[in-house]
Amino acid sequence: MNRDPHETTRTDHPAHVGPEPPQAGSGEEARFCLSGHLVRHRSDADADSRRCPVCAARTIAVCPGCREPILGLASVFGSLHGVEPPPGQSWLKPPQYCHCCGRPFPWTERVMSAVRMAIRDLTALDRAEREQLRRSIEHIVHATAQTRLAVVRINAALSRLGKETADSLRGLFISIASDEAKAMLEGKESGQGRA
């Protein structure tokens, strides 16, 4: 794949900024289970872990869509302290989307499915409001022109729910949101408040 060496690549990890991520085969690939637990960080000796030591789920090292290797991420904590996380755990969250094709990884798809199911079960909202919330998912997982409107709609709907339900659903939305939408949902962007 030919890319401009000065081109930056979008990633949700704050420590990854700058030029192109490491190329496939460079020893920077990672293996995650289908639930999103980090099983192998870069080129660990335990390279053939086919099952997660935490949940026993099958593991993948490539995107199911384009077959591009899942890139490993340098552990800031480990780099500073010379410590690697325990097997199946990570100081970092897994990437939500493939850096090459943009497809959501299985662990992201599972959370998106859980959000859709939770929305479907919200009896406090009418059918049109639930459908509007469901459509808002795509605009919070990727930064789009509709992201701000989607967050406003989500916050408005959550304000009509009980606190426990609203907090749980907000947590699910935040777990799949782009950095921009996450800041708005958490009320960290100026002018935005929690519902």
N, C-alpha and C positions, 0 to 999 in steps of 0.2 A: 504494500500500500504506500503510495508516494504522497507525502505531506510536506508542507513547508516546515522546516526545522524550528521556526520561530512561532509557529502556530500554537495557541494554547488549547487545551482540551478541557471541556466541562467535566467536572466531577463534584460530587457533594461533599468530598472530604476537604476540610479547611487547610490541611497541611500540604495538599497537592496543588501547587500553583506554579505556573511557568511553562516551560517548553513541553514538547511531546512526552507522554509517559513512556516507560521502558517498552521496547519492542518484544513481541512474543518470542519465546525461546531465550530470553536474556536472564532467566532465573528469577524474574520478578512476578511470575504467575502465582495465583493463589488457588486454593481449593476450599469451597464452602459446601456445607450440606444444604439440602433443599429448604431447610428452615432458616438458613442464613448464618449458622454458626461457622466461624473460621476454623477450618480443620488443618489447613497447611498454609503457612505464611511464606511466600516466596519459595525458595528451593530447599525446604527442610528435608531431613533424612527420611522422614515418614512420608515419602512421596506417593506411596500407593494406598493411602487411606481411602477406602471406598465407602466406609460407613462412618458416621459422626460418632465420636466418643461420648457426646452429651445426650443425643436423642436417637441415635442409631439410624437416622435417615441416610439415604443415598447421597453421595457427594458429587459435585461437578467441578471441573477446572476450566471449562470452556462455556461460552454462551450457547444455550440451546438453539438460538436462532441462527447466528452466523458462524458459530464454531470458533470464534476468536477467543484466545485464552483470557481468563479473568485475571486482571493485573493485580499483583500484590501491592500493599501499601506499607510504607515504612512506619513502624510503630514509634511515635514520638516518645512515649514513655520508655520503651525498650532501648531506644537510641540513647536517651539521656542517662539511663540507669543500668544498661547492660542486661536487662531482664526481658525475657520473652513471656508472653501471656501463657497460662496453662493450656493444655490441649483442649480444643473446642471452645476456647474463650478468646476474646480479643479486646484490646484497648480501643479498638476502632469499630465502627459499624460497617457492615458489608456494603459494597456499592449497590445502589438500587437498580441501575440500568447499565447495559453494556456500553462501554466507551466507544465501540465501533458502530453498532447498528442502532443503539438507543432503545432496544427492547428491554422491558422490565425483567429482572431475574425472577426465578420461581418464588423466592421469599417475598419479593415485592408484590408479585401477583397474588400471593396468598393473603397479604394484608389488604390489598385492594378488594379482593373478594369478601373478606370479613367486613370491610366498610360498607360494601354494597348490601350484604345481608343485614347488617345492623340498621341501615337506612330503611330497608324494606320492612323491618319489624317496628318502626317508630309509629305507634298508633296516635301519638299526640300531634302528628303532622298529617295534613291531608295528602291525598295521592299526588297532586300537582307539586306540592312542596317536597315530597320525597323524591319525585322524578327530577326536580331541579337540583336537589342535593346530589343525586346520583350523577347527573351530568357535570356537576362542579368538580368531580374527582379528576378528570383529565386536565382541568385548568389549574389544579394545585400541584399535580405531580410533575408537570412541566411548566416552566415560566412561559406564559402566553399573554396576549393582549387582554385576555379575559380573567387573568389570575386575580387581580384586585377585586373585580366584581364577584368572582366565585367565593373569595374569602368573606366579603360582605354578606353574601347569601348564606354561607355556612354559619357565620356568627349570628345572623338574624334567626335562623332556624334553631340553633343551639340555645338561644335566649328564651325560646318557648318550651324548652324541655326542663325536666328536673335537673338539679345540680349534678347528681351522681351520673346520670345518663349523659348529660352534656359533657362532663369532664372525661368520661370514658370515650365518647365519640370524638371529642377534640383530640385526645391522645392518639387515636387511630389515624385521624386526618394528619396530624403532625408527623406521625411515623412514615408517611408516604409523600409528604409535601416537599417541594423544591425549597431551597434555602430562602428564597424571597417569600413564598407563601408561608413557610414555617415561621418566619419572623412576624408576619402579619397575624397568624393564628395565635402566636404566643403573646401578642400585644407589644412586641419589642420595636415595631416600626412606629415612628412618630405619627400621631394622629389616629392610631389604631388602638382600640381597647378591647379587652375580652368581653364577651357577651355575658 
